[in-house]
Amino acid sequence: ASDAITTDVLVIGAGPVGIFAVFELGLLDMRCHLVDILDRPGGQCAELYPEKPIYDIPGYPVVGAQELVEKLMEQARPFSPVFHYSQMVETVARLPEGGFAVTTDLGTRFHAKVVVIAAGGGSFQPKRPPVPGIEAYEGTSVFYAVRRMEAFRDQDVLIVGGGDSALDWTLNLQPIARRVTLMHRRDEFRAAPHSVERMRSLVAEGKLDLVLGQVTGLAGADGHLSGVQVKLNDGTAREIAATRMLPFFGLTMKLGPIADWGLNLHENLIPVDTEKFETSEPGIFAVGDINTYPGKLKLILSGFHEVALMAQAAKRIVAPGQRIVFQYTTSSTSLQKKLGVS
Ligand code: FAD
């Protein structure tokens, strides 16, 4: 339809491999849109180990995972990639006129000549806390991410967790909610020290409640929460008034909707050839941790190699019949122009 975003390439996943795909595709004049469930780029590097040093990126004896992501973003910038965060690609379907229609759970629609799946270990999905009956409240009163802050205005909000997401949203929602209560298992937080300090001073000023304990049950009807039963660390039980609950219990990786796209799968990975890294569906490529082939290593450097070869094959689909000239970035003035360095 007319309101779909058209692009040469739609990249599913903005992990290190998806970002570097933008660069390799860009050198061959293909433009990319990228979709990621996370609210920022970097995939596992940003979500699972941002502060850890990596020692096996060629040319960097040591580089922080978050730092690598920032460098990759800088390298991709000349090709003006468009990122669509906080949404999950749900469907990929072939268009009768050629190319693919891709949709996300937020309703964003794309028409792309080529689809590149760089989905890593699959989609990051929030861990559901072990509270009986919680499913009935999900999407109406219980949320695992904040997509619209307005949904929390004038509400009694209970935020559960002790990491950065829990602390960030406690501080962001405190000014607009009727009341925010932060609950954690113990009086220690794995969040940025300045957020923890700010939280503690709001508690001291009486503008925020901090409760140490665990959720045991939910009260409400028809998906509308009214209160949360908790067991406090001193052994007592009580109910906290809450119309919204935000549990931040971390993320797990699941294959997610990729299983439904009609691709051949092998143990939740996508088999590809090692010439083009194409899947069983012509025009759909798979690169990085999500793919499998004889000898595959789940390393960032393997993904970098894969996208370089994938881009050559993608070009033949995006611009059929156009001759591809092999060039070095060192010596090609045409590549340097694209990069904005000459
Ligand atoms: P990912 O980084 O997993 O990114 C995939 C992205 O796709 C995710 O952001 C996900 O949200 C998104 N996604 C998935 N499905 C969808 C969907 N349907 N819609 C929208 N978005 C979707 N590798 C090394 O080379 N060296 C190391 O030293 C090293 N150390 C590591 C240490 C740890 C603790 C871990 C966990 C991994 C380490 N790795 C290391 C592995 C490395 O992180 C992975 O190989 C790399 O992240 C793979 O990149 P990727 O882009 O393929 O996938």
Boltz pocket constraint, residues with backbone or C-beta under 6 A from the ligand:
constraints:
  - pocket:
      binder: B
      contacts: [[A, 12], [A, 13], [A, 14], [A, 15], [A, 16], [A, 17], [A, 18], [A, 35], [A, 36], [A, 37], [A, 38], [A, 40], [A, 42], [A, 43], [A, 44], [A, 45], [A, 48], [A, 49], [A, 53], [A, 54], [A, 55], [A, 56], [A, 87], [A, 88], [A, 89], [A, 90], [A, 118], [A, 119], [A, 120], [A, 121], [A, 122], [A, 123], [A, 124], [A, 254], [A, 255], [A, 256], [A, 257], [A, 258], [A, 287], [A, 288], [A, 289], [A, 290], [A, 298], [A, 299], [A, 300], [A, 301], [A, 303]]
      max_distance: 6.0
